[in-house]
Amino acid sequence: MHCVTSEPQHNCVILRLESGETNVLNTEVLKALKLALDKAATKDLGIMLSGGDKFFSNGVDLSWALTRSPAQIREMFLLLGDLILSIMESPVPIVGAIKGHAIGGAMAILMACDYRYAATGRVLLGKPEILLGVPNPFYGDQLLRFVAGDFVASDLIYTGKLITGEQAHSLNIIHAVDSKDCIEDLAWQQLRVLRALAPTAFSESKQMRSAQFCATMRAQMSTRVARQVEIWNSDDAQTQLHEAAARLKR
């Protein structure tokens, strides 16, 4: 299955999640996306990350995840953390542009991008993990606080509510919104602006912004993911996760 497509254009590349209508995340998708990002960063001067018309991604594939062992769940969470670090530490600019929903881990991937764009209308973003009986992964929690500030992030994390692209823009989570027909063009224009900057100067500026955050993530990720997996496999969380998976199948 081709999880990610690559479309080179003018020394930049569009990487698009294409793993089905909802673009749910599993180890295969996460590995494919990280491989594509790392490959693009070695030869291209800019990356635009996009998804489908209805979903950028609906987050972790619950039906898939609930059939995995604790070791496999740990691998998935570590892969997602490594992917986020790769985006934040990439020397080239990475712009995220979503036409559809970005939920859970997918929102974390979007938050890691240097610039973030979302379509107007019913395009929802959020971190609803707490409503499923599990906490946000450490890197997802800390990344949202890094981008949005503690006040906004705590409200989204503690309530699990979903917000529109326009609301995310008003909270300074998203840089700009536009129609579905125009949003990727707007993001592409910004990528071309970033791409035209002196590459070494941009890379150093990006590293100064994210170095401390990434160092903290690396220092604590293994321990925090171990705790995440422990809670994920608790009886209460498993009950809520199975109920949520059943609702998604309806």
Secondary structure, 3 states (H helix, E strand, C coil): CCCEEEEEECCEEEEEECCCCCCCECHHHHHHHHHHHHHHHHHCCCEEEECCCCEEECCECHHHHCCCCHHHHHHHHHHHHHHHHHHHHCCCCEEEEECCEEECHHHHHHHCCCEEEEECCCCEEECHHHHHCCCCCHHHHHHHHHHHCHHHHHHHHHHCCEEEHHHHHHCCCCCEEECCCCHHHHHHHHHHHHHCCCHHHHHHHHHHHHHHHHHHHHHHHHHHHHHHHHHHCCHHHHHHHHHHHHHHHC
